[in-house]
Amino acid sequence: QVRLVESGGGSVQAGGSLRLSCAVSGYTNSNYCMGWFRQAPGKEREGVAAIDSDGSTNYADSVKGRFTISKDNAKNTLYLQMNSLKPEDTAMYYCAAVFARCYYSDYGRALYWGQGTQVTVSS
């Protein structure tokens, strides 16, 4: 059974930083695309970033230059380093694995999603 478990969310003031983690278990193939998406209260889900098996990355314009996606294949863990956080980054953040197309907005077709971790940024 494949499981994705996010951690690292919390509350931070604007301008602060957080690092999210997503631990993957039960999926033995290491050649797949992973990513993050988020959903704020009352808003639609929004893709944030994706990283392919070769390490190539892509980001939503709203987070480009502030967020960095990375992964540790040995630990089967995906990360999202979030710097210069803004109140509008407040959302539940989810990781997703095995994208059909490795693009940040394509999380909807990913095979597996995690349960999410809450990020709250206060002004």
Buried (B, 14 or more C-beta within 10 A) or exposed (E): EEEBBBEBBEEBEEEBEBBBBBBBEEBEEEEBBBBBBBBBEEEEBBBBBBBBBEEEBBBBEBBEEBBBBBBEEEEBBBBBBBBEBBEEBBBBBBBBBBBEEBBBBBBEEBEBBBEBBEBBBEE
